């Protein structure tokens, strides 16, 4: 019951939201994303699309030669969160991509 009372008060009172603060936070996150992009490009030596699974797979598995964790040769190398987490100890790039994706997700939501 205490939770219900708390929620009822919140509903009646409302919550404060500042557009200015949200935009400041968005700018900070965008700057962080750009910094991560630049780091990724320096590690690889060229630009590529961090939003493209095909580009990411090409860079990680073909160019850098990281293990793809494929079970057999018919599978395409994965660039999902689980796959990147498995290989992030092999090279700094998978960790940067995971950070970039996290920030990108926050901004787009």
C-alpha positions in Angstrom: 0.0 0.0 0.0 2.8 2.6 0.6 3.8 2.2 -3.0 0.3 2.9 -4.2 0.2 6.1 -2.1 3.6 7.2 -3.5 2.5 6.6 -7.1 -0.8 8.4 -6.5 1.1 11.4 -5.1 3.5 11.4 -8.1 0.5 11.2 -10.5 -1.2 14.1 -8.9 1.9 16.2 -8.5 3.6 15.4 -11.7 7.3 15.1 -12.6 9.5 17.9 -13.6 11.2 17.6 -17.0 13.6 20.1 -18.4 14.0 20.3 -22.2 17.2 22.3 -21.7 18.8 19.7 -19.5 17.7 16.9 -21.9 19.3 18.8 -24.8 22.5 19.4 -22.9 22.7 15.7 -22.1 22.0 14.8 -25.7 24.9 17.1 -26.8 27.2 15.5 -24.3 26.3 12.0 -25.5 26.7 13.0 -29.2 30.2 14.3 -28.4 31.0 11.0 -26.7 29.8 9.1 -29.7 31.9 11.2 -32.1 35.0 10.6 -29.9 34.3 6.8 -29.9 33.9 6.9 -33.7 37.3 8.7 -34.1 39.0 6.2 -31.8 37.5 3.3 -33.8 38.6 4.8 -37.1 42.1 5.3 -35.8 42.3 1.7 -34.6 41.3 0.5 -38.1 43.0 3.1 -40.2 39.9 4.2 -42.1 36.2 5.1 -41.7 33.4 2.6 -41.8 29.8 2.5 -40.8 29.3 1.6 -37.2 25.6 1.1 -37.9 26.2 -1.4 -40.6 26.6 -5.0 -39.4 28.2 -5.9 -42.7 30.8 -3.2 -42.4 31.5 -4.0 -38.7 31.8 -7.7 -39.5 34.2 -7.0 -42.4 36.4 -4.8 -40.2 36.4 -7.2 -37.2 36.7 -10.5 -38.9 38.4 -10.0 -42.3 40.6 -6.9 -41.7 41.5 -7.5 -38.0 41.3 -11.3 -38.1 39.4 -11.6 -34.8 37.7 -14.9 -34.0 34.1 -14.8 -35.1 32.9 -17.6 -32.8 31.1 -19.2 -35.7 29.9 -22.8 -35.1 30.4 -23.8 -38.7 31.5 -22.3 -42.0 27.9 -21.7 -43.3 27.2 -19.2 -40.6 27.8 -15.5 -41.1 29.9 -13.8 -38.4 27.8 -12.1 -35.9 28.1 -8.5 -34.7 25.5 -8.7 -32.0 26.1 -7.7 -28.4 26.9 -11.3 -27.3 29.4 -11.8 -30.1 31.2 -8.5 -29.5 31.4 -9.2 -25.8 33.0 -12.6 -26.5 35.8 -11.0 -28.6 36.4 -7.7 -26.9 39.4 -9.2 -25.0 41.1 -9.8 -28.4 41.1 -6.1 -29.5 39.8 -2.7 -28.2 37.4 -2.2 -31.2 34.6 -4.5 -30.1 34.4 -2.7 -26.8 34.3 0.7 -28.5 31.5 -0.5 -30.7 29.5 -1.7 -27.7 29.9 1.7 -26.0 28.9 3.5 -29.2 25.8 1.4 -29.7 24.8 1.9 -26.1 25.0 5.7 -26.4 23.3 5.6 -29.8 20.5 3.6 -28.3 20.0 6.2 -25.5 20.0 9.1 -28.0 17.5 7.4 -30.4 15.1 6.5 -27.6 
